[in-house]
């Protein structure tokens, strides 16, 4: 019998109570809404208002993160291949610096996906992240279908097939 399980359950409940109401994160669960600044337009955007009904890859990253830098070309390639078919990528920087610094940094990459900035890091609390990069693939119904806790080869054929299957499912958003 695993005696640590009750302790871990109690710890999780105490941690949740100490932090306030926190929704669980997991495969099959609704993706939490978030707000961030779109660095191209300067507008405030949110998952529910701007990405509802879309297959969306939410990537949480920072300019100081070396694995994040390595992942940018794969995200860009995926956006160029599957963006025209309907994939949306929302890459959310959690840098504490102002948005202009993040804009200047990402400009060197000329990416084909949405680059957002959450200076307060509220997305990290909503998605219960443990570091960067972390990515959440969300289906048209707003459910999380995949969570990746590190840099990932997003443009690989297997990842493209998974996303193409999600794009082919044109069921109603709920």
N, C-alpha and C positions, 0 to 999 in steps of 0.2 A: 504494500500500500504506500502511495506517495503522500507522506505527511506534510510536505511543503505546500500542497495544493490549497488547503484552507488558509494558510498564511498568505499565499499569493493572492487569493481571492479577497481576503480582508485588506491587504495592502492596496489592491486595485480600487476597492470601494472607498477606502480612506483617502487615497490619492484623488479620486474623482470628487469626493465631498470637499476636499481642501481646495480644489481648483474651480469649483462651481460645476454647473451642468455641462458635461462633455458628452457628445454623442459618440457611440462606438464607431470605429472604422473597420471595415473588412470587406471581403469579396461578397458581392450580392447585396450589400447595404447601400443606402442612398449616399451619394457624395455630398459632403457639406458645402453649403454655399460659402462664397468668400467674395470680398471686394478688393480690388487693386486698381492701380492707375495704368492705363494703356499708354506705353511710352511713345507710340507713334502719334496719338491724338491728344494725350493729356486728359482724356475722359476717365471717369470712374466706371469700371465694369464689374460685373459679377457673374458667377457661374450660371445662376438661374436666369438672369436677364439677358445675357449675351451668348450663352452656349446651350441653352435649353433645347432638347430634341436633337442635338448633334452628338456624334461620336467625338469625344474630346480626350486628349491626352494632357493632363495637368502635370507639369514638371516644375518642381520646387528646387531652386538653385540659388547660387550666389557667385559674385564675380571673383571672390578669393578662393573658390573651390576648384582645385585642379581636376578632379574627376568630372565636374560640371563642364569645364572647358573642353575636355576630351569628348563629352557627349554631344556637344553642340552640332558638329557635322552630321552625326547620325539623325538627330532631330530635324535638321535642315533638309537632309536628303529625304526623310520620310514625309516631311511637309510638301516637298516639291513633287514627290511621286503620288501621294494619296490625298493631298490637299484638294486637287481638282476633282477628286471623287467624293469629297465631303468631310474628310478628317479635319478637325480643328486642333491645333496645339496651342495651349496657353502656358507659356514658360514664365513662372512667377519668381522674380528675384526677391530675396528676403534681405538684401543688403540694407544696413542701417543708414548708409549715405543717402544723399538726396537723389531724386530721379534723374537729374541731369548727368550725374556721375555714372549711373548705370547705363543711361542712353549712350554716352560717349564710349563706354567700354564695349557694349554690344555692337556698336556701329561697325567695328572692324570685321564683324562676321557676316554682315549682309544676309540676315536670315529671312526665310519665307514664312515664319510663324509669328504668332502674337507674342510680344514680349511685354510683360506686365511687371509692376513693382508694388510690393507690399512692405513699405518701410517699417511698419510696426510689427510685422511678423505674425499677424493674426491668423494667416493661413496655416502656419506651423502649429498653432494651438488647435485649430479646427480639424486638421488632418493628423494630429498627434504624431508629427514627424520626430525622428530621432537624429536627423542630420540632413545633409544635402549631398548629392541630389537624391530626391525621392520622386517617383512618378506614379500617377494614378490614371489608369485607362478607364474611361467612363462611357457606358453605352447610351443609346438614345433615350432610354428611360431614366437616366440620371443615376444608374447603379454602378458601383465600382466593380469592374470585371478583372482587373489585374493591378497589383501593387508591386513596384520594384524599388528596392531600398539602396540602390547604388547606380552608377553609370551603367548604361545598357546599350546594346547594339540595335537600336530601334529600327534601322533600315534593313535588317536582315530579312531574308525571304520568309522565315517562319513568323516573324512579327508582322510582316506585311500581310500574310495570309490571315492571321488572327484579326487584324484590323479590317481587312476586306470583308471578312465574314460579318463583323459588326456593322459595317457600312451597308451590306446587303440586307440586313434586317431593318426594314423601314417601318417597324411597328410603331404605334403611337407612343408618345412620351407620356409618362404618368407621374 
